[in-house]
Amino acid sequence: MDSHTAKTGDREQLVRLAQGVSDEEVLAAVHYLEYLTDRADPYLQSLLCVPEVDHELSEECERGLQEAWDDIRADRVHSAEEVKRELGL
């Protein structure tokens, strides 16, 4: 068996561990599991591997980035899984 393949009881253990997470740590656990899920997305990985470009951004790009940060601060964001579900992917 591949060492990266989940064993029969691994998912059950994951559920047990999740049920034991304190209320204060639930959000952190959710974010970490979203990270693990998103990490397997090849499209997202290709975006993360794009080399950094060192040049000035246009005013349009600056406005777009500001709008994106405003959306994040106002919690107007969706996980990759939510977007896939909404698009039927």
Secondary structure as UniProt FT lines:
FT   TURN            3..4
FT   TURN            8..9
FT   HELIX           10..19
FT   HELIX           23..25
FT   HELIX           26..39
FT   HELIX           42..48
FT   HELIX           59..73
FT   TURN            74..75
FT   HELIX           80..87
//
